[in-house]
Amino acid sequence: MANVRIENVEDHFQKMMKNKEFRRLYEIECAKVALAQKIAEMREDQHLNQKELAARLGVTQQFISQIETGEGRNLTLATIIRIAQSLGHRVRISFPKSTGRGAYLEVA
């Protein structure tokens, strides 16, 4: 039987974060998830479903779903701005000094 080593999740995560490629990909995914959550939150605040937001933007409901699940592959800044404006918001991009963990993205 193979030896099984139990490791604390946080310890394992910290080890993985030392790998530059893992850290880069992790930060990208964090930014995508934060953006997806914010768009869904703004849409829900306007009492819109995905189909209604899609109609405002002239896109499909599936496109909105892909964005809100973080699966949108080619989401451009122009599209992010259009979404924000259609929901009564604006986009603010900031580059704060790194704290060593995670990316930062703000949609105001």
Residue pairs with C-beta under 8 A, 6 or more apart in sequence:
16 22
16 23
16 26
17 23
17 26
17 101
26 102
27 102
27 103
28 103
29 70
30 102
30 103
31 103
31 104
31 105
32 70
32 72
33 70
34 103
34 105
35 67
35 70
35 75
35 80
35 105
35 107
36 67
36 68
36 69
36 70
36 72
38 105
38 107
39 67
39 68
39 83
39 87
39 107
40 68
42 84
42 87
42 89
42 107
43 49
43 50
43 53
43 64
43 68
43 87
45 87
46 53
46 87
46 88
48 56
48 87
50 61
50 64
50 65
50 68
51 61
51 64
53 64
53 83
53 86
53 87
54 60
54 61
54 63
54 64
56 86
57 64
57 82
57 83
57 86
63 72
66 72
66 73
67 75
67 83
77 91
80 91
80 107
81 90
81 91
84 90
84 91
84 107
89 107
89 108
90 108
91 107
91 108
92 106
92 107
92 108
93 105
93 106
94 104
94 106
95 104
96 104
